[in-house]
Amino acid sequence: MILLVVIVVLVLLSQRSVVPPSDTVEPQPNNQTNNNTSDKDGLQLYRNEEWGFEFWYPENWRIEENSVRTVSSKFNLILTPMEGPYQPLSPILLNVVTPDFGNYTFQDLDKTVSDINIDGVAGERYDYKLKNVQRISILLPLDDLRIILGAGKGYEDTFDKIVSTFKFLSDIKTYRNKKYGFKLEYPKKYIIKENEIHWDSEEGVPEDRLEGYRYEKPVSPLFYLEFYSSSTRKYPEIEIAVYNSNDLNIDEWIDYINKGVKQGLIYEGRYISNAEPILVLGIKSVKALSGCCMECIINIFTPRENKIYDLKQGGSISSPQECPSRFNEQYRCCLQNEDVFNQILATFKFL
């Protein structure tokens, strides 16, 4: 089934004139100063500010944007030589796709997998055969989507030039989540992980946890977005959680959580203290402290559409002398990654 999907998409991408090229993103002439101009001889620049990338490609090739639209493809382009025989599969393509499609497209193919790093972004390269034709594909993360770069046999040199000149336009990436309706910006070097939480069934819940499960479910976490500064980090340094609000206002919701903690029905680390009112995007919100066991977490709770959005900055309880970063006197907390947290908070927007 996966193989069939790959074949269909690649064949569709080789078709023409389904949708005209975009008027807003065009190949750019080589008008930039470059100390290594000989490296760009015979090449021209393609820049796409909407999706945040650029690369150089041969002057005697053409680019066609969004030749076909599918549910899984958010943006695509095909690169073909201006002269030469028709190719049943696109010589070189770029496809911005949904995470599910990106993650599972190559899963069942007989392939060789290798790690690759493009402009500081870690991805995977796949070498495989499709319809008895040798192909190369590279899978990269792009915010909450994926980029697939692919090429067929005979075009490896051109593909390598494109890959070697491929750049993301900023050290800042944009994350968008349509399901929960928010977006934000964060440093490109950070690794993000998404975790959906399901509370659909009591099956498997231990008997001694059922009462707590039933109490917490109406205000349960639905989704976590975790930020790691490196792959060796065991725990996230910054986190965004989305909770059910159970039709409670922000103060009632906090009281409900704290009541459950005091009764031993909710994990003690969720206890909320030092609450103070603030405004986030013009919405009455609360800044507070949570955590346990020498951990301190600064929380920004913002209600919206029967949900509570919680932006969390991690830290540890310590003295000023023991804190290598900024020490928060109010909470007696040694805060981590404060600049990054402030950047995320400043760019956090509801869609």
PyMOL commands that set and color helices and strands:
alter all, ss='L'
color gray80, all
select helices_A, chain A and resi 2-13+37-40+99-104+156-165+207-219+250-262+268-270+320-322+338-347
alter helices_A, ss='H'
color red, helices_A
select strands_A, chain A and resi 27-28+43-48+53-58+61-65+73-81+92-97+111-118+121-130+133-142+145-152+167-168+172-177+182-187+191-196+221-228+238-244+273-280+283-290+295-304+307-317+327-328+333-335+349-350
alter strands_A, ss='S'
color yellow, strands_A
deselect
rebuild
show_as cartoon
